[in-house]
Amino acid sequence: MGTGQWHEDVLGAPFERLELPLGEDREGPVVATLVRRRRSPNDLLLHARGPLHGVDVLYVHGWSDYFFQVELAEHLERLGARFHALDLRKYGRSLRPHQTPGFVDDLAVYDEDIGAALDAIAAEHHGGPRRRLVPMGHSTGGLTLSLWAARHPELVDGLVLNSPWLEFQASALGRAIVAPVIKLGARRNPLAPMPAVDPGFYTRTVSVTGDGSWTYDQRWRPERGFPLHPGWLAAVFTGQERVEHGLGLTVPTLVMLSDKSMLQPRWDDGMAHADVALNVDVVAHRALSLGDEVTVRRLHGALHDVVLSAPDVREQVWDVLGRWATTLPR
């Protein structure tokens, strides 16, 4: 895998994409898509002394999402990293008409997507010395990468989590009450339709069509998210249960979160400076179950995706990343 051709990406130059074939599942052929920023010799010289020099960063998006955070890629490469982003199967660039958007019934399925991406990244380095790997995940992608890192500790040198969905909004107790019902439904009919729960407030805080600043493809990041199915939600709950029991990560782990949540049924202008998707206090507490060396950084006024927040908050994010990068073992 990873031996295909790189093509210019939908983001335009200097971004390129590589399709990663992953065989077939019950819905037919499956692919993931790797995205990179093509670098010039000048880039290599400019950033050779950054704290992330010699580090590969692999970014994984959240639910109903895909990679379009160009500024994040630029800042991580400025710190010296080689940045790649992965659109998982059935998301974004990898979504095909015959597929149920975002659907898997086990988060460990993504080991195949991540493995194919890492093979492609390794191929770029032409057999040079082992480089350090720092995966970075947002929301459900943060949960997925935390579980993946626990299964593959020998591959990981650090972990960055951007508002990771490590725990149910109503806490572990709420999950314990809801999960058995969802899992029973998942066994009976994993693809059963579920009530839509997204009021569109998160899109309003992010999209230039609402109160936000960002332009993206709304087919790949719909206003009210993809339809939910019990098979997928059961997989998330199983992952959250594993985190609750402790993942035992030993690498430096950075968790960035907003300082407040606003989870309510009516729009409030304060939502433009809060997380409207997760209970950040519950997630901050659950982050302590990840491992030995966890830094939890609360960002005043941040959105659910902290790198899509207002410019002053994003400056804090870049500063936090830069300082945390200096703590990674060389």
Secondary structure, DSSP 8 states (H G I E B T S, - for coil): ---S--EE-TT-TTEEEEEEEEEEETTEEEEEEEEEE---HHHHHHTTTSTTTTEEEEEE--TT-----HHHHHHHHHTT-EEEEEE-TTSGGG--TTS-TT--S-GGGHHHHHHHHHHHHHHHTTT-S--EEEEEEETHHHHHHHHHHHH-GGG-S-EEEES---S-TTHHHHHHHHHHHHHHHHHH-TT--------SHHHHHHBTTTTS-B---TTTS-TT-S---HHHHHHHHHHHHHHHT---B-S-EEEEEES-B---SS--GGGGGSBSSS-HHHHHHHGGGSBSSEEEEEETT--SSGGGS-HHHHHHHHHHHHHHHTTS--
